[in-house]
Amino acid sequence: MRPIRLARIAAEAEGVRLRAMMTRTVIRAIMAVIAVVFVLGALVFGHMAVWYAIRIGLDQSYLATTGILGGADLLVAVILLLLASQSRPSRVETEAREVRRRAIEGIGSAVTLTQLALPVLRIATGMRRRRRI
């Protein structure tokens, strides 16, 4: 009965871990979509203002203005990608993984003991039958 109980605990721990991971992934995706909307809006208005300031205020050519804006966009994109890649598993996911690992280890030892005990029981049963004869 113990291996079945441990397997159930391992399955439940895995379910908790997967639910927590999915929740974290969905929240990250929603935040990324909202961030993209705001970034696009800010880029449109920002580009219009910066284009005007560089082109007219600094008296730059079209090519120089494009290069300056492209470099700034690239810098912003790199910063946002670095921030998005810093997600780590939550405490719930880590604990659920540990519970699953321990339960699976317990299943292995319980199954091993059962597998060793069955032949011993068969031998003992066979010896007992021989004594009766």
C-alpha positions, 0 to 999 in steps of 0.5 A, a space after each residue: 500500500 505504501 508505494 501506491 500512496 507514495 505514487 499518489 503523493 508524487 503525482 499530487 506534488 507534480 500537479 502542484 508544481 505544474 499548476 504553479 509553473 503554468 500560473 507563472 507562465 500565464 502571468 508572465 505572458 499577460 505582463 509581456 503583452 501589456 508591456 508590448 502595448 505600452 512600449 509600442 505606444 511610447 515608441 510611436 510618440 517618442 519617435 515622433 518627438 525624438 525625430 523632430 528634435 534630432 532632425 530639426 533641433 540638431 540639424 541632422 540628416 535623415 540617415 543620421 537621425 535613423 541611426 540614432 533612433 535605431 541604436 536607442 531602440 536596440 538598447 531598449 530592446 536588450 534591456 527589456 529582454 534581460 529583464 524578461 529572462 530573469 524569472 526563477 521558479 517560485 518557492 511553491 514549485 521548488 517545494 513541490 519538486 522536492 516532495 515529488 523527488 522524495 516520494 519517488 525515492 520512497 517508491 523505489 525503496 518500497 518496491 525494492 523491499 517488496 520485490 525482495 520480500 516476495 521470493 523470501 516469502 515463497 521460499 518460506 511458504 514452500 519450506 512450510 509445505 514440505 514440513 507438513 508432508 
